[in-house]
Amino acid sequence: MVKRVVPFFPLQLVAFPGEQVNLHIFEPRYKQLIQECLDNGSTFVIPVFQNRVLDFGSEMEIVSLVKRYTTGEMDIITRCISAVQVLSFNDKLGDKLYAGGEVESLENINDPSTEQWNELKTLAKELVQVLKMEDKLDVDLVTDSFELAHKLGLSLEQEYDMLQMVRESQRQTYMINHLTRALPLVKEMERAKERIRMNGHFQHHDPLNF
């Protein structure tokens, strides 16, 4: 992969390849960054930030400028075109207001197996059913692990782990393992919530025969 120097827009989020992210731009350094991207048709990278700038992030292209305010602030729609590894970080990129550094794109190898994908969808459907959110998420409409990860509400740390994985099969295995561990805990929490709701109500118990 080709190494190159790009502008940085650190944020506490993970954007997966193909995902759209809406951004409101208000800081002077990022107004400068986005305007230059608009002028040049260039991209920028969102390095994942968690207490510090981490070693991986997302390369973003600007899909459209939705609104420009009199203050110079902007609403934009962006799309992630690839995951990247951050090789260096500079607080200022040359004489610019914004940060930047050297990055290298990661491969995205689409190698799922039908059996594995079906297993993942079965677990995801079970989670959605336990949470009684069938009307909010139709798992059958989801096409890959990236989309499913966001819709199931993985933590930033878990999404960051997935961002670094170059194979779809790796990501699916990761999510299968996560759901296999999480489902018993979620079921127990839902049972606890039901017991709390029933507390103080008359309950019917079948007598036990000894």
N, C-alpha and C positions, 0 to 999 in steps of 0.2 A: 504494500500500500504506500501511496505517496505522502510524505510528510509535508506540511504546509503551515504557514502562520496565518491565524484568523483572529478576528475580534472576539472577545468573551463578554457574555452577559450572564454572570453566575446567578442561579436561582435555586431555591430549595424545592426542586421538583425534578422528576424524571420524565422526559418525553421519549416515547418509543418510535422507531421508524414507521412512517406513515401517519402518525398521530398529528392532529391539528391542535395548536395552542393559541388562545387569544391573549394578547398582552396589551396593557395600558402603559404607554411610555411617558414618563414625566421627569426623570432625572436628566440634567443637562448632558451628562456623559453618554447616556443611552439614547437621548434625542439625536446626538451627533452620530452615534453608531448606526442607528436605524436609518437616518437620512442618507448616510453614505451607502448603506446597503441598497436603499431604494434607487439612488442615483446610479450605482454601478451594477445593479443586479447581482450583488454578491451575497454570501451567506455569513452567518455568525454561529458561534457555539455557545450553548448553555451548559457550562460545567456544573455538575451537581454540587450544591453547597450544603454542608452540614457541619457547622462549627468552623469549617475551613473548606477551601476548594478541593474537591476530591479528584481522583485520577481519571474519571470517565465522565462523558457528557453526551450531548445531542447536537448534531449540526442541523441548523434550521434555515429554511428559505422563507422569504416573505411572500405569502400568497396574495394578500391585498392590504392596502391601506384603507381602513374603514372610515376613519374620521380624523381630521386634523383640527386641533383647537387653536384659538387665537394666541394662547400661551405657548404654542409650539408643541404641546403634548399631542400624542397620537394614540389611536386605537388601531391595532394591526392583527391580522390573522397570519400565523406562521405554520409551517409544516416541517416535521422532522424528516430529513432525508437519509440520515445514517447515525449510528452510534459511533463515538470517537474515543480514543484514548488521549488524555491530555499529557503531553510530554514536557511542557514547560509553561510557566505562568509569570507574566510581568504585570505589575500594577498599572503601568501605562504602556501602551503600544506606540512606541516612537513618541511623537509630539501630540498624540491624541489624548482625549480625556479618559477614554475607556481602557480597560485591561485587554490583554491578548496573549497569545502564545502559540507554540507549535503543537499540532495535533496530527493524529493518524487515524483514518477511518477503519472501523472493524468490519469484517465480513458478516454477511447475514445469510447463512446457509439454510435453505428451506428443505428440511429433510424429515418431515413428520411421518409417522406410521399411522395408518387408519386405526389400528388397535389401540395405540397409545392415546390418540386424540379422542376416541370414543370413551376410553376410561376416564380421561380428564373431564369431558363433558358430563359424564354420569355423576361424578363427584360434585361438579359445579352445580348441577341441577338439584342434587340432594341438599347442598348448602342453601341454595335459593329457596327450596321448599321449607326447610327448617326455619328459615328466617321469615317465611310467609311473604316473599317478595317476588312471586311469580309474575305479577303484573308490572314489575319494574324492569325485569331482565329476562329476555328469552334467550337462553343459552344456545339454542339451535341457530340463532342468527349471527353468533360470534364466529369469526373466521380463523383466528390464531391466538396464541398464548399472550401476545402483547395486549391485544384488545381485552381479553378475558381478565388479565391481571389488573387492569385499571377498573374494570366494571365490578370486580369482586373486592375492591378496596384493600389491596395489599399495602403494607407499610412502605415508607420511602426506602428503608433499608432493603426490603425484599425486591422492590422494583429496581433498585440500584444493582442488586445481584444479577437480576435478569438482563439488565442493559448490557452487562459485560459478556453474556453468553452468545457465542456466534452461531450456534445451531438451534433450530426450532425444537429438535428432539431434546436437547438439554433443558430448554425452558419448560417444555411440557413435563419432563421428569421432575423438575424442581417444583412445579405447581401441583403435580400429583402427590408428591411427598408432603407439601405444605397442607393440602386439603385433607389428606389422610390423617395428619396430626391434629388439624384444627377442628374437624367435624365433631369428634367426641366432646371436645370442650364447648363448642357452640351448642350442641344438643343438651349438655348438662346445664348450661346457662339458661337456655330456653325453658327447661324443666323447672329450674329454680325460680324463674320469673312467674311461671304458672302457679307454683306453690305459694309464692308471695301474694299473687292475685286471689287465690282461693282462701287465704288465711282469714278466719273469722266468718266464713260462709259455711252453711250446713253442707256436709259432704255425705255421700252415700257410700258405705263400705259393705261389701259382701261379708257375711259372717264366715269365719274359718271353721272347718270341721276337723275336730281332733279325734 
